[in-house]
Amino acid sequence: MIDSTGNTVSTGLNVNSIRADFPILQRKIHGQNLVYLDNAATTQKPNQVIKSLTDYYEQTNANVHRGVHTLSIEATDGYELARSKVADFINAPRSEEIIWTRNTSESLNLVAATWAENNVVAGDNIVITAMEHHSNIVPWQQLAFKKGAELRYFAHNSDGIIDLEHAMTVIDERTKILSVTHMSNVLGTVNPISELAGRAHDVGAVIMVDAAQSVPHMPVDVQDLDADFLAFSAHKMLGPTGIGVLWGKVSLLEDMPPYMFGGDMILEVTYEDANWNDLPYKFEAGTPNIADAFGTGAAVDYLSRLGMKNVWRHEQDLTAYAMERILSLDTVKILGPKDPSMRGGVISFIHDSIHPHDLGTALDQQGIAIRTGHHCAMPLVRSYDVVAAARASFYIYNTKSEVDALVNGISETEGYFNR
Ligand SMILES: Cc1ncc(COP(=O)(O)O)c(C=O)c1O
């Protein structure tokens, strides 16, 4: 629905006023208005986040947890406040369960190198889906090689919907950890985490959730999901690059060895030995990414103000519209669930005669940014008998007229290649 001032209001988001917060959306690319549809890779940043970074460096900059001077105390307070904002955002029971990392990849690696290193032995298995990002495949492959464990995959159907029955049989009493994407960055599929968590817990395994594509786009409640670990990146949810989150249940985190050693993560050091600080600092060796924690706090504030239910509704509305418009071309096949209500705002597609890289380059000439390639999910993309796909992915500032620009852009590219 469009109100009298032309704003989209039907999904609870005022997209025009949101767009005004994003300076980059004023940019021209090759003389055209920027249409940014590469949000699954990284999102743009609003003034509020950019300002939180400059404010931090102009007014607060100091190291944390070490000083008695005012700037250090303010830096520490802001850094810890951002942690508690993140905890509230995902309904974590305790703020010390939030570990700052560099990104989702580091959070996944941390669990593989600590919890799994300590708990997986030869003959055990680790279970993942066949639709994972490389970040949720390679750490488990390496761990399985090292331990003599088996890495198992469970299947999905041609629409990209997980075969729960198969999953229930693949997960067995030798499963130690199940690590699953909440939402596929290629197919858009939203996976049934609570059901999988139930099965994992029944066999005594833990479940790790790769929430890189869910936390930015939908309400995520770690307690409702019944997850044990959950990972996401700030840069995919309006925040800065270089900072991410690992959430874990306190009982698991407490038993895990540190990931890195150095300052801040110790309680006491002698020439002979050392012991470890309390959570979350045991996992945060060295000077952390303080400025970007402030920026992440500002991103969480921005999204909380919009309301994650509204964000999700807006993206579902846009996705349903985009699928209908893209499929009207007849030359394009969309990967993933046919039913838009079963997916998030990620649409990967394959043109029947134009290579995704050619399409992406031609669209760029029209100011339209999409992603092309294997999307860091080579095994999945290859399972569709292609080596690359094009992908449009949406966020809070995207509009139906931008979807129209994409579809017109594809048509124009067809005209160019068929000349
Ligand atoms: C589902 C999924 N998992 C993990 C990652 C890795 O995120 P990062 O590069 O921020 O570590 C991505 C990034 O695209 C992703 O989409």
The ligand as a Tripos MOL2 file, in Angstrom:
@<TRIPOS>MOLECULE
LIG
   16    16     1     0     0
SMALL
NO_CHARGES

@<TRIPOS>ATOM
      1 C1         24.6920  -18.4270    5.4940 C.3       1 LIG1
      2 C2         26.0290  -17.7700    5.6600 C.ar      1 LIG1
      3 N1         26.8790  -18.2650    6.5490 N.ar      1 LIG1
      4 C3         28.0840  -17.7180    6.7710 C.ar      1 LIG1
      5 C4         28.4830  -16.6040    6.0680 C.ar      1 LIG1
      6 C5         29.8250  -16.0170    6.3440 C.3       1 LIG1
      7 O1         29.6900  -14.7330    6.8540 O.3       1 LIG1
      8 P1         31.0010  -13.8420    7.0870 P.3       1 LIG1
      9 O2         31.6320  -13.7160    5.7350 O.co2     1 LIG1
     10 O3         30.4750  -12.5510    7.6070 O.co2     1 LIG1
     11 O4         31.8590  -14.5840    8.0320 O.co2     1 LIG1
     12 C6         27.6270  -16.0510    5.1140 C.ar      1 LIG1
     13 C7         28.0560  -14.8960    4.3020 C.2       1 LIG1
     14 O5         27.5540  -14.6640    3.2300 O.2       1 LIG1
     15 C8         26.3660  -16.6470    4.9160 C.ar      1 LIG1
     16 O6         25.5120  -16.1460    4.0260 O.3       1 LIG1
@<TRIPOS>BOND
     1     1     2 1
     2     2     3 ar
     3     2    15 ar
     4     3     4 ar
     5     4     5 ar
     6     5     6 1
     7     5    12 ar
     8     6     7 1
     9     7     8 1
    10     8     9 2
    11     8    10 1
    12     8    11 1
    13    12    13 1
    14    12    15 ar
    15    13    14 2
    16    15    16 1
@<TRIPOS>SUBSTRUCTURE
     1 LIG1         1 GROUP 0 **** ****
